[in-house]
Amino acid sequence: MRPRLFKLVAASLLFSAVSLPAQWSNVTANLAGMTSECGNMCLLSPVPGQDRIIAGIAKRGLWQTVDGGGTWTPLGQGNGSDVIVNRPSEIVYDPKDANVFWESGIYNSSGVYHTANGGQTFQHLGNARHNDAVCVDFSDPQRRTLLAGGHEQSRTVWKSTDGGQNWTNIGATLPEGTKHSSNPLLIDANTYLVNASGWGKGTGGVFRTTNDGTSWTQVSALEANGTPLLASDGSIYWPLMYDRGLIRSTDEGQTWTQVCGGGMIKGSRIVELPDGRLAANGGKNIKISSDRGATWTPVCEPMPGSPAGLIYAPARQSFFILYWDCKDKVLTNAVWRHEYRIEPK
């Protein structure tokens, strides 16, 4: 090879090496192979304002990493802690102190737990069981009002006004024949939303109450599914059942508009990035929307497969995705990380 040609090739190789995008890294680490059950790796949750990510493992409780997935350690190891053996479904953090949070889960044990010390100890809350989601009235300094949705249960929205010690089913006032009321959203002390979706026959959509659940009004016939996103601008985004698109409300759930159609995004969760853009599972890639969900653009390298969930961890400037199956051990490739830096505005 001529010297000049060698230099050009070498320069090209050097440029290629330094400009390659970040890759997906398997960060399952010591969680791999852990004894569990169907739905084994079921939750990832970034702790607001901290370089900490919490994973939920069916029957094995909550585990945290503070090094981006290099190692995972169990929570709930403090003296007197209740043991979480449900299949974790949701974590909700107190906006004033992220070390205070609530966990919901399905099967095996109590459905709602609370910690006031970052997960050193947990206390189960009352007799709530088999709950897909929990939400809290943060306008009340004492955090007395909570809602919890029933897993694959129609007309089941549990409400507590004493911090979770006692629960009443306000979902019983939903119209007869509605589908599963799994994911409530608490707007204020009197105003709540809940979806109606799932397998089987029945009426789907979004229902709203302004009188503490005494009565409900259907505000959308579109079948919302999974966890709604209450965005920083006050918008509410809710994925539709069977990957049929996304709906948005800008008036606290009174009216809804479908912002994108079927096939654009997958799954039942939308993520808001620190710069206000939205992120979602796009099937092969993570997709980003800069126009409130109307259009979506793939980013990052193709994922190892379509994940069961995704999060964005600002402290790590990275996406994390998770996978599970219906066997009795955590997959060896259950958690993956991909760097995605967001420049401050």
Contacts in CASP RR format, 6 or more apart in sequence:
PFRMAT RR
TARGET T0000
AUTHOR 0000-0000-0000
METHOD contacts of the structure
MODEL  1
MRPRLFKLVAASLLFSAVSLPAQWSNVTANLAGMTSECGNMCLLSPVPGQ
DRIIAGIAKRGLWQTVDGGGTWTPLGQGNGSDVIVNRPSEIVYDPKDANV
FWESGIYNSSGVYHTANGGQTFQHLGNARHNDAVCVDFSDPQRRTLLAGG
HEQSRTVWKSTDGGQNWTNIGATLPEGTKHSSNPLLIDANTYLVNASGWG
KGTGGVFRTTNDGTSWTQVSALEANGTPLLASDGSIYWPLMYDRGLIRST
DEGQTWTQVCGGGMIKGSRIVELPDGRLAANGGKNIKISSDRGATWTPVC
EPMPGSPAGLIYAPARQSFFILYWDCKDKVLTNAVWRHEYRIEPK
1 9 0 8 1.000
21 300 0 8 1.000
21 301 0 8 1.000
22 300 0 8 1.000
22 301 0 8 1.000
22 338 0 8 1.000
22 339 0 8 1.000
22 340 0 8 1.000
23 301 0 8 1.000
23 338 0 8 1.000
24 300 0 8 1.000
24 301 0 8 1.000
24 303 0 8 1.000
24 304 0 8 1.000
24 336 0 8 1.000
24 337 0 8 1.000
24 338 0 8 1.000
25 336 0 8 1.000
25 337 0 8 1.000
25 338 0 8 1.000
26 332 0 8 1.000
26 333 0 8 1.000
26 335 0 8 1.000
26 336 0 8 1.000
27 65 0 8 1.000
27 68 0 8 1.000
27 69 0 8 1.000
27 70 0 8 1.000
27 320 0 8 1.000
27 335 0 8 1.000
27 336 0 8 1.000
27 337 0 8 1.000
28 41 0 8 1.000
28 330 0 8 1.000
28 331 0 8 1.000
28 332 0 8 1.000
28 333 0 8 1.000
28 334 0 8 1.000
28 335 0 8 1.000
29 65 0 8 1.000
29 69 0 8 1.000
29 70 0 8 1.000
29 71 0 8 1.000
29 72 0 8 1.000
29 335 0 8 1.000
30 71 0 8 1.000
30 72 0 8 1.000
31 41 0 8 1.000
31 55 0 8 1.000
31 57 0 8 1.000
31 63 0 8 1.000
31 72 0 8 1.000
31 330 0 8 1.000
31 334 0 8 1.000
31 335 0 8 1.000
32 330 0 8 1.000
32 331 0 8 1.000
32 332 0 8 1.000
32 333 0 8 1.000
32 334 0 8 1.000
33 329 0 8 1.000
33 330 0 8 1.000
33 331 0 8 1.000
33 332 0 8 1.000
34 40 0 8 1.000
34 57 0 8 1.000
34 60 0 8 1.000
34 329 0 8 1.000
34 330 0 8 1.000
35 59 0 8 1.000
35 60 0 8 1.000
35 328 0 8 1.000
35 329 0 8 1.000
36 57 0 8 1.000
36 58 0 8 1.000
36 59 0 8 1.000
36 60 0 8 1.000
36 328 0 8 1.000
36 329 0 8 1.000
36 330 0 8 1.000
37 58 0 8 1.000
37 59 0 8 1.000
37 87 0 8 1.000
37 328 0 8 1.000
38 58 0 8 1.000
38 325 0 8 1.000
38 326 0 8 1.000
38 327 0 8 1.000
38 328 0 8 1.000
39 58 0 8 1.000
39 87 0 8 1.000
39 324 0 8 1.000
39 325 0 8 1.000
39 326 0 8 1.000
40 57 0 8 1.000
40 58 0 8 1.000
40 324 0 8 1.000
40 325 0 8 1.000
40 327 0 8 1.000
40 328 0 8 1.000
40 329 0 8 1.000
40 330 0 8 1.000
40 331 0 8 1.000
40 334 0 8 1.000
41 55 0 8 1.000
41 56 0 8 1.000
41 57 0 8 1.000
41 308 0 8 1.000
41 322 0 8 1.000
41 323 0 8 1.000
41 324 0 8 1.000
41 330 0 8 1.000
41 331 0 8 1.000
41 334 0 8 1.000
41 335 0 8 1.000
42 56 0 8 1.000
42 57 0 8 1.000
42 58 0 8 1.000
42 87 0 8 1.000
42 88 0 8 1.000
42 89 0 8 1.000
42 308 0 8 1.000
42 322 0 8 1.000
42 324 0 8 1.000
43 54 0 8 1.000
43 55 0 8 1.000
43 56 0 8 1.000
43 88 0 8 1.000
43 89 0 8 1.000
43 90 0 8 1.000
43 91 0 8 1.000
43 322 0 8 1.000
44 53 0 8 1.000
44 54 0 8 1.000
44 55 0 8 1.000
44 56 0 8 1.000
44 309 0 8 1.000
44 310 0 8 1.000
44 311 0 8 1.000
44 320 0 8 1.000
44 321 0 8 1.000
44 322 0 8 1.000
44 335 0 8 1.000
45 53 0 8 1.000
45 54 0 8 1.000
45 55 0 8 1.000
45 56 0 8 1.000
45 91 0 8 1.000
45 311 0 8 1.000
46 52 0 8 1.000
46 53 0 8 1.000
46 54 0 8 1.000
46 311 0 8 1.000
46 312 0 8 1.000
46 313 0 8 1.000
46 314 0 8 1.000
46 315 0 8 1.000
46 320 0 8 1.000
47 53 0 8 1.000
47 54 0 8 1.000
47 64 0 8 1.000
47 93 0 8 1.000
47 98 0 8 1.000
48 93 0 8 1.000
48 95 0 8 1.000
48 98 0 8 1.000
49 98 0 8 1.000
49 314 0 8 1.000
49 315 0 8 1.000
50 98 0 8 1.000
50 315 0 8 1.000
51 66 0 8 1.000
51 68 0 8 1.000
51 313 0 8 1.000
51 315 0 8 1.000
51 316 0 8 1.000
52 64 0 8 1.000
52 65 0 8 1.000
52 66 0 8 1.000
52 315 0 8 1.000
53 64 0 8 1.000
53 65 0 8 1.000
53 68 0 8 1.000
53 69 0 8 1.000
53 311 0 8 1.000
53 313 0 8 1.000
53 316 0 8 1.000
53 320 0 8 1.000
54 62 0 8 1.000
54 63 0 8 1.000
54 64 0 8 1.000
54 75 0 8 1.000
54 91 0 8 1.000
55 62 0 8 1.000
55 63 0 8 1.000
55 64 0 8 1.000
55 65 0 8 1.000
55 72 0 8 1.000
55 322 0 8 1.000
55 335 0 8 1.000
56 62 0 8 1.000
56 63 0 8 1.000
56 88 0 8 1.000
57 63 0 8 1.000
57 88 0 8 1.000
57 330 0 8 1.000
58 86 0 8 1.000
58 87 0 8 1.000
58 88 0 8 1.000
58 107 0 8 1.000
58 108 0 8 1.000
59 85 0 8 1.000
59 86 0 8 1.000
59 87 0 8 1.000
59 108 0 8 1.000
60 74 0 8 1.000
60 85 0 8 1.000
61 74 0 8 1.000
61 75 0 8 1.000
61 83 0 8 1.000
61 84 0 8 1.000
61 85 0 8 1.000
61 86 0 8 1.000
61 88 0 8 1.000
62 74 0 8 1.000
62 75 0 8 1.000
62 76 0 8 1.000
62 84 0 8 1.000
62 88 0 8 1.000
62 91 0 8 1.000
62 103 0 8 1.000
62 119 0 8 1.000
63 72 0 8 1.000
63 73 0 8 1.000
63 74 0 8 1.000
63 75 0 8 1.000
64 72 0 8 1.000
64 73 0 8 1.000
64 75 0 8 1.000
65 71 0 8 1.000
65 72 0 8 1.000
65 73 0 8 1.000
68 313 0 8 1.000
68 316 0 8 1.000
68 318 0 8 1.000
68 337 0 8 1.000
69 335 0 8 1.000
69 337 0 8 1.000
75 115 0 8 1.000
75 118 0 8 1.000
75 119 0 8 1.000
75 120 0 8 1.000
75 122 0 8 1.000
76 83 0 8 1.000
76 84 0 8 1.000
76 115 0 8 1.000
76 119 0 8 1.000
76 120 0 8 1.000
76 121 0 8 1.000
76 122 0 8 1.000
77 120 0 8 1.000
78 120 0 8 1.000
78 121 0 8 1.000
79 121 0 8 1.000
80 121 0 8 1.000
81 120 0 8 1.000
81 121 0 8 1.000
81 122 0 8 1.000
81 123 0 8 1.000
82 110 0 8 1.000
82 113 0 8 1.000
82 121 0 8 1.000
82 122 0 8 1.000
82 123 0 8 1.000
82 124 0 8 1.000
83 109 0 8 1.000
83 122 0 8 1.000
84 103 0 8 1.000
84 109 0 8 1.000
84 113 0 8 1.000
84 122 0 8 1.000
85 108 0 8 1.000
85 109 0 8 1.000
86 105 0 8 1.000
86 106 0 8 1.000
86 107 0 8 1.000
86 108 0 8 1.000
86 109 0 8 1.000
86 110 0 8 1.000
86 111 0 8 1.000
87 105 0 8 1.000
87 106 0 8 1.000
87 107 0 8 1.000
87 108 0 8 1.000
88 103 0 8 1.000
88 104 0 8 1.000
88 105 0 8 1.000
89 104 0 8 1.000
89 105 0 8 1.000
89 106 0 8 1.000
89 131 0 8 1.000
89 132 0 8 1.000
89 133 0 8 1.000
89 151 0 8 1.000
90 103 0 8 1.000
90 104 0 8 1.000
90 105 0 8 1.000
90 132 0 8 1.000
90 133 0 8 1.000
90 134 0 8 1.000
90 227 0 8 1.000
91 101 0 8 1.000
91 102 0 8 1.000
91 103 0 8 1.000
92 101 0 8 1.000
92 102 0 8 1.000
92 134 0 8 1.000
92 135 0 8 1.000
92 136 0 8 1.000
93 100 0 8 1.000
93 101 0 8 1.000
94 100 0 8 1.000
94 101 0 8 1.000
94 136 0 8 1.000
94 138 0 8 1.000
94 143 0 8 1.000
95 138 0 8 1.000
96 138 0 8 1.000
98 118 0 8 1.000
99 115 0 8 1.000
99 116 0 8 1.000
99 117 0 8 1.000
99 118 0 8 1.000
99 119 0 8 1.000
100 114 0 8 1.000
100 115 0 8 1.000
100 116 0 8 1.000
100 118 0 8 1.000
101 114 0 8 1.000
101 115 0 8 1.000
101 118 0 8 1.000
101 119 0 8 1.000
102 112 0 8 1.000
102 113 0 8 1.000
102 114 0 8 1.000
102 125 0 8 1.000
102 134 0 8 1.000
102 136 0 8 1.000
102 146 0 8 1.000
103 112 0 8 1.000
103 113 0 8 1.000
103 114 0 8 1.000
103 115 0 8 1.000
103 122 0 8 1.000
103 134 0 8 1.000
104 111 0 8 1.000
104 112 0 8 1.000
104 113 0 8 1.000
104 131 0 8 1.000
104 132 0 8 1.000
104 133 0 8 1.000
104 134 0 8 1.000
104 148 0 8 1.000
104 149 0 8 1.000
105 111 0 8 1.000
105 112 0 8 1.000
105 130 0 8 1.000
105 131 0 8 1.000
105 132 0 8 1.000
105 151 0 8 1.000
106 130 0 8 1.000
106 131 0 8 1.000
106 132 0 8 1.000
106 151 0 8 1.000
107 130 0 8 1.000
109 124 0 8 1.000
109 129 0 8 1.000
110 124 0 8 1.000
110 125 0 8 1.000
110 126 0 8 1.000
110 127 0 8 1.000
110 128 0 8 1.000
110 129 0 8 1.000
111 124 0 8 1.000
111 125 0 8 1.000
111 128 0 8 1.000
111 129 0 8 1.000
111 130 0 8 1.000
111 131 0 8 1.000
111 148 0 8 1.000
112 124 0 8 1.000
112 125 0 8 1.000
112 126 0 8 1.000
112 128 0 8 1.000
112 131 0 8 1.000
112 134 0 8 1.000
112 146 0 8 1.000
112 148 0 8 1.000
112 164 0 8 1.000
113 122 0 8 1.000
113 123 0 8 1.000
113 124 0 8 1.000
113 125 0 8 1.000
114 122 0 8 1.000
114 123 0 8 1.000
114 125 0 8 1.000
114 164 0 8 1.000
115 121 0 8 1.000
115 122 0 8 1.000
115 123 0 8 1.000
125 146 0 8 1.000
125 160 0 8 1.000
125 163 0 8 1.000
125 164 0 8 1.000
125 165 0 8 1.000
126 160 0 8 1.000
126 164 0 8 1.000
126 165 0 8 1.000
126 166 0 8 1.000
126 167 0 8 1.000
127 167 0 8 1.000
128 148 0 8 1.000
128 158 0 8 1.000
128 160 0 8 1.000
128 164 0 8 1.000
128 167 0 8 1.000
130 150 0 8 1.000
130 151 0 8 1.000
130 153 0 8 1.000
131 148 0 8 1.000
131 149 0 8 1.000
131 150 0 8 1.000
131 151 0 8 1.000
131 158 0 8 1.000
132 149 0 8 1.000
132 150 0 8 1.000
132 151 0 8 1.000
132 182 0 8 1.000
132 183 0 8 1.000
132 226 0 8 1.000
133 148 0 8 1.000
133 149 0 8 1.000
133 182 0 8 1.000
133 183 0 8 1.000
133 184 0 8 1.000
133 226 0 8 1.000
133 227 0 8 1.000
134 146 0 8 1.000
134 147 0 8 1.000
134 148 0 8 1.000
134 149 0 8 1.000
135 146 0 8 1.000
135 147 0 8 1.000
135 148 0 8 1.000
135 184 0 8 1.000
135 185 0 8 1.000
135 186 0 8 1.000
136 143 0 8 1.000
136 145 0 8 1.000
136 146 0 8 1.000
136 186 0 8 1.000
137 143 0 8 1.000
137 144 0 8 1.000
137 145 0 8 1.000
137 146 0 8 1.000
137 186 0 8 1.000
137 188 0 8 1.000
137 189 0 8 1.000
139 188 0 8 1.000
139 189 0 8 1.000
140 189 0 8 1.000
142 163 0 8 1.000
143 163 0 8 1.000
144 160 0 8 1.000
144 161 0 8 1.000
144 162 0 8 1.000
144 163 0 8 1.000
145 159 0 8 1.000
145 160 0 8 1.000
145 161 0 8 1.000
145 163 0 8 1.000
145 186 0 8 1.000
145 189 0 8 1.000
146 159 0 8 1.000
146 160 0 8 1.000
146 163 0 8 1.000
146 164 0 8 1.000
146 186 0 8 1.000
147 157 0 8 1.000
147 158 0 8 1.000
147 159 0 8 1.000
147 184 0 8 1.000
147 186 0 8 1.000
147 192 0 8 1.000
148 157 0 8 1.000
148 158 0 8 1.000
148 160 0 8 1.000
148 167 0 8 1.000
148 184 0 8 1.000
149 156 0 8 1.000
149 157 0 8 1.000
149 158 0 8 1.000
149 181 0 8 1.000
149 182 0 8 1.000
149 183 0 8 1.000
149 184 0 8 1.000
149 194 0 8 1.000
150 156 0 8 1.000
150 157 0 8 1.000
150 158 0 8 1.000
150 180 0 8 1.000
150 181 0 8 1.000
150 182 0 8 1.000
151 180 0 8 1.000
151 182 0 8 1.000
152 180 0 8 1.000
152 182 0 8 1.000
152 198 0 8 1.000
152 199 0 8 1.000
153 180 0 8 1.000
153 181 0 8 1.000
153 182 0 8 1.000
154 174 0 8 1.000
154 177 0 8 1.000
154 178 0 8 1.000
154 179 0 8 1.000
154 180 0 8 1.000
154 181 0 8 1.000
154 196 0 8 1.000
155 169 0 8 1.000
155 171 0 8 1.000
155 172 0 8 1.000
155 173 0 8 1.000
155 174 0 8 1.000
155 176 0 8 1.000
155 177 0 8 1.000
155 178 0 8 1.000
155 181 0 8 1.000
156 169 0 8 1.000
156 171 0 8 1.000
156 172 0 8 1.000
156 180 0 8 1.000
156 181 0 8 1.000
157 169 0 8 1.000
157 170 0 8 1.000
157 171 0 8 1.000
157 174 0 8 1.000
157 181 0 8 1.000
157 184 0 8 1.000
157 192 0 8 1.000
157 194 0 8 1.000
157 213 0 8 1.000
158 167 0 8 1.000
158 168 0 8 1.000
158 169 0 8 1.000
158 170 0 8 1.000
159 167 0 8 1.000
159 168 0 8 1.000
159 169 0 8 1.000
159 170 0 8 1.000
159 212 0 8 1.000
159 213 0 8 1.000
160 166 0 8 1.000
160 167 0 8 1.000
160 168 0 8 1.000
170 209 0 8 1.000
170 212 0 8 1.000
170 213 0 8 1.000
170 214 0 8 1.000
171 181 0 8 1.000
171 194 0 8 1.000
171 213 0 8 1.000
171 216 0 8 1.000
173 209 0 8 1.000
173 213 0 8 1.000
173 214 0 8 1.000
173 215 0 8 1.000
173 216 0 8 1.000
174 181 0 8 1.000
174 194 0 8 1.000
174 196 0 8 1.000
174 207 0 8 1.000
174 216 0 8 1.000
175 203 0 8 1.000
175 207 0 8 1.000
175 216 0 8 1.000
175 218 0 8 1.000
177 202 0 8 1.000
177 203 0 8 1.000
178 196 0 8 1.000
178 202 0 8 1.000
178 203 0 8 1.000
178 204 0 8 1.000
178 207 0 8 1.000
179 196 0 8 1.000
179 197 0 8 1.000
179 198 0 8 1.000
179 200 0 8 1.000
179 202 0 8 1.000
179 203 0 8 1.000
179 204 0 8 1.000
179 205 0 8 1.000
179 223 0 8 1.000
180 196 0 8 1.000
180 197 0 8 1.000
180 198 0 8 1.000
181 194 0 8 1.000
181 195 0 8 1.000
181 196 0 8 1.000
181 207 0 8 1.000
182 195 0 8 1.000
182 197 0 8 1.000
182 226 0 8 1.000
183 194 0 8 1.000
183 195 0 8 1.000
183 224 0 8 1.000
183 225 0 8 1.000
183 226 0 8 1.000
183 227 0 8 1.000
183 228 0 8 1.000
184 192 0 8 1.000
184 193 0 8 1.000
184 194 0 8 1.000
185 192 0 8 1.000
185 193 0 8 1.000
185 194 0 8 1.000
185 228 0 8 1.000
185 230 0 8 1.000
185 236 0 8 1.000
186 192 0 8 1.000
187 193 0 8 1.000
187 252 0 8 1.000
187 253 0 8 1.000
189 212 0 8 1.000
190 209 0 8 1.000
190 210 0 8 1.000
190 211 0 8 1.000
190 212 0 8 1.000
191 208 0 8 1.000
191 209 0 8 1.000
191 210 0 8 1.000
191 252 0 8 1.000
192 208 0 8 1.000
192 209 0 8 1.000
192 212 0 8 1.000
192 213 0 8 1.000
193 206 0 8 1.000
193 207 0 8 1.000
193 208 0 8 1.000
193 219 0 8 1.000
193 228 0 8 1.000
193 236 0 8 1.000
193 253 0 8 1.000
194 206 0 8 1.000
194 207 0 8 1.000
194 216 0 8 1.000
195 204 0 8 1.000
195 205 0 8 1.000
195 206 0 8 1.000
195 207 0 8 1.000
195 223 0 8 1.000
195 224 0 8 1.000
195 225 0 8 1.000
195 226 0 8 1.000
195 228 0 8 1.000
195 238 0 8 1.000
196 202 0 8 1.000
196 203 0 8 1.000
196 204 0 8 1.000
196 205 0 8 1.000
196 206 0 8 1.000
196 207 0 8 1.000
196 223 0 8 1.000
196 224 0 8 1.000
197 204 0 8 1.000
197 205 0 8 1.000
197 223 0 8 1.000
197 224 0 8 1.000
197 225 0 8 1.000
197 226 0 8 1.000
197 241 0 8 1.000
198 223 0 8 1.000
198 225 0 8 1.000
198 241 0 8 1.000
203 218 0 8 1.000
204 221 0 8 1.000
204 223 0 8 1.000
205 218 0 8 1.000
205 220 0 8 1.000
205 221 0 8 1.000
205 222 0 8 1.000
205 223 0 8 1.000
205 224 0 8 1.000
206 218 0 8 1.000
206 219 0 8 1.000
206 220 0 8 1.000
206 222 0 8 1.000
206 224 0 8 1.000
206 238 0 8 1.000
206 247 0 8 1.000
206 253 0 8 1.000
206 256 0 8 1.000
207 216 0 8 1.000
207 217 0 8 1.000
207 218 0 8 1.000
207 219 0 8 1.000
208 216 0 8 1.000
208 217 0 8 1.000
208 218 0 8 1.000
208 219 0 8 1.000
208 253 0 8 1.000
208 254 0 8 1.000
209 215 0 8 1.000
209 216 0 8 1.000
209 217 0 8 1.000
219 253 0 8 1.000
219 254 0 8 1.000
219 255 0 8 1.000
219 256 0 8 1.000
220 247 0 8 1.000
220 255 0 8 1.000
220 256 0 8 1.000
222 240 0 8 1.000
222 244 0 8 1.000
222 247 0 8 1.000
222 256 0 8 1.000
222 258 0 8 1.000
223 240 0 8 1.000
223 241 0 8 1.000
223 244 0 8 1.000
224 238 0 8 1.000
224 239 0 8 1.000
224 240 0 8 1.000
224 241 0 8 1.000
224 247 0 8 1.000
225 238 0 8 1.000
225 239 0 8 1.000
225 240 0 8 1.000
225 241 0 8 1.000
225 242 0 8 1.000
225 268 0 8 1.000
226 238 0 8 1.000
226 239 0 8 1.000
226 268 0 8 1.000
226 269 0 8 1.000
227 268 0 8 1.000
227 269 0 8 1.000
228 236 0 8 1.000
228 237 0 8 1.000
228 238 0 8 1.000
229 236 0 8 1.000
229 237 0 8 1.000
229 238 0 8 1.000
229 269 0 8 1.000
229 270 0 8 1.000
229 271 0 8 1.000
229 272 0 8 1.000
229 278 0 8 1.000
230 236 0 8 1.000
231 237 0 8 1.000
231 272 0 8 1.000
231 276 0 8 1.000
231 278 0 8 1.000
232 272 0 8 1.000
232 276 0 8 1.000
233 276 0 8 1.000
234 250 0 8 1.000
235 248 0 8 1.000
235 249 0 8 1.000
235 250 0 8 1.000
235 292 0 8 1.000
236 248 0 8 1.000
236 249 0 8 1.000
236 252 0 8 1.000
236 253 0 8 1.000
237 246 0 8 1.000
237 247 0 8 1.000
237 248 0 8 1.000
237 259 0 8 1.000
237 270 0 8 1.000
237 278 0 8 1.000
237 293 0 8 1.000
238 246 0 8 1.000
238 247 0 8 1.000
238 248 0 8 1.000
238 249 0 8 1.000
238 256 0 8 1.000
239 245 0 8 1.000
239 246 0 8 1.000
239 265 0 8 1.000
239 267 0 8 1.000
239 268 0 8 1.000
239 269 0 8 1.000
239 270 0 8 1.000
239 280 0 8 1.000
240 246 0 8 1.000
240 247 0 8 1.000
240 258 0 8 1.000
240 262 0 8 1.000
243 262 0 8 1.000
243 263 0 8 1.000
243 265 0 8 1.000
243 266 0 8 1.000
243 267 0 8 1.000
244 261 0 8 1.000
244 262 0 8 1.000
244 263 0 8 1.000
245 258 0 8 1.000
245 260 0 8 1.000
245 261 0 8 1.000
245 262 0 8 1.000
245 263 0 8 1.000
245 264 0 8 1.000
245 265 0 8 1.000
246 258 0 8 1.000
246 259 0 8 1.000
246 260 0 8 1.000
246 261 0 8 1.000
246 264 0 8 1.000
246 265 0 8 1.000
246 270 0 8 1.000
246 280 0 8 1.000
246 293 0 8 1.000
247 256 0 8 1.000
247 257 0 8 1.000
247 258 0 8 1.000
247 259 0 8 1.000
248 256 0 8 1.000
248 257 0 8 1.000
248 259 0 8 1.000
248 292 0 8 1.000
248 293 0 8 1.000
249 255 0 8 1.000
249 256 0 8 1.000
249 257 0 8 1.000
259 292 0 8 1.000
259 293 0 8 1.000
259 294 0 8 1.000
260 289 0 8 1.000
260 293 0 8 1.000
260 294 0 8 1.000
260 295 0 8 1.000
260 296 0 8 1.000
264 282 0 8 1.000
264 287 0 8 1.000
264 296 0 8 1.000
265 280 0 8 1.000
265 281 0 8 1.000
265 282 0 8 1.000
265 287 0 8 1.000
265 296 0 8 1.000
266 280 0 8 1.000
266 281 0 8 1.000
266 282 0 8 1.000
266 283 0 8 1.000
266 306 0 8 1.000
267 280 0 8 1.000
267 281 0 8 1.000
267 309 0 8 1.000
269 280 0 8 1.000
269 281 0 8 1.000
269 309 0 8 1.000
269 310 0 8 1.000
270 278 0 8 1.000
270 279 0 8 1.000
270 280 0 8 1.000
271 278 0 8 1.000
271 279 0 8 1.000
271 280 0 8 1.000
271 310 0 8 1.000
271 311 0 8 1.000
271 312 0 8 1.000
272 278 0 8 1.000
272 279 0 8 1.000
273 279 0 8 1.000
273 288 0 8 1.000
273 312 0 8 1.000
273 342 0 8 1.000
274 312 0 8 1.000
274 314 0 8 1.000
274 342 0 8 1.000
275 342 0 8 1.000
275 345 0 8 1.000
277 288 0 8 1.000
277 289 0 8 1.000
277 290 0 8 1.000
278 288 0 8 1.000
278 289 0 8 1.000
278 292 0 8 1.000
278 293 0 8 1.000
279 286 0 8 1.000
279 287 0 8 1.000
279 288 0 8 1.000
279 289 0 8 1.000
279 310 0 8 1.000
279 312 0 8 1.000
279 319 0 8 1.000
280 286 0 8 1.000
280 287 0 8 1.000
280 289 0 8 1.000
280 296 0 8 1.000
280 310 0 8 1.000
281 287 0 8 1.000
281 306 0 8 1.000
281 307 0 8 1.000
281 309 0 8 1.000
281 310 0 8 1.000
281 321 0 8 1.000
282 296 0 8 1.000
282 298 0 8 1.000
282 306 0 8 1.000
283 303 0 8 1.000
283 305 0 8 1.000
283 306 0 8 1.000
284 298 0 8 1.000
284 302 0 8 1.000
284 303 0 8 1.000
284 305 0 8 1.000
284 306 0 8 1.000
285 298 0 8 1.000
285 299 0 8 1.000
285 300 0 8 1.000
285 301 0 8 1.000
285 302 0 8 1.000
285 303 0 8 1.000
286 298 0 8 1.000
286 299 0 8 1.000
286 300 0 8 1.000
286 303 0 8 1.000
286 310 0 8 1.000
286 319 0 8 1.000
286 321 0 8 1.000
286 338 0 8 1.000
286 340 0 8 1.000
287 296 0 8 1.000
287 297 0 8 1.000
287 298 0 8 1.000
287 299 0 8 1.000
288 296 0 8 1.000
288 297 0 8 1.000
288 298 0 8 1.000
288 299 0 8 1.000
289 295 0 8 1.000
289 296 0 8 1.000
289 297 0 8 1.000
290 297 0 8 1.000
299 340 0 8 1.000
300 319 0 8 1.000
300 338 0 8 1.000
300 340 0 8 1.000
301 338 0 8 1.000
303 321 0 8 1.000
303 336 0 8 1.000
304 321 0 8 1.000
304 323 0 8 1.000
304 333 0 8 1.000
304 336 0 8 1.000
305 323 0 8 1.000
307 321 0 8 1.000
307 322 0 8 1.000
307 323 0 8 1.000
307 336 0 8 1.000
308 322 0 8 1.000
308 323 0 8 1.000
308 324 0 8 1.000
309 321 0 8 1.000
309 322 0 8 1.000
310 319 0 8 1.000
310 320 0 8 1.000
310 321 0 8 1.000
310 322 0 8 1.000
311 319 0 8 1.000
311 320 0 8 1.000
312 318 0 8 1.000
312 319 0 8 1.000
312 320 0 8 1.000
312 340 0 8 1.000
313 319 0 8 1.000
313 320 0 8 1.000
314 342 0 8 1.000
316 337 0 8 1.000
316 339 0 8 1.000
317 339 0 8 1.000
317 340 0 8 1.000
317 341 0 8 1.000
317 342 0 8 1.000
318 337 0 8 1.000
318 338 0 8 1.000
318 339 0 8 1.000
318 340 0 8 1.000
319 337 0 8 1.000
319 338 0 8 1.000
319 340 0 8 1.000
320 335 0 8 1.000
320 336 0 8 1.000
320 337 0 8 1.000
321 335 0 8 1.000
321 336 0 8 1.000
321 338 0 8 1.000
322 334 0 8 1.000
322 335 0 8 1.000
322 336 0 8 1.000
323 331 0 8 1.000
323 333 0 8 1.000
323 334 0 8 1.000
323 335 0 8 1.000
323 336 0 8 1.000
324 330 0 8 1.000
324 331 0 8 1.000
324 334 0 8 1.000
325 331 0 8 1.000
END
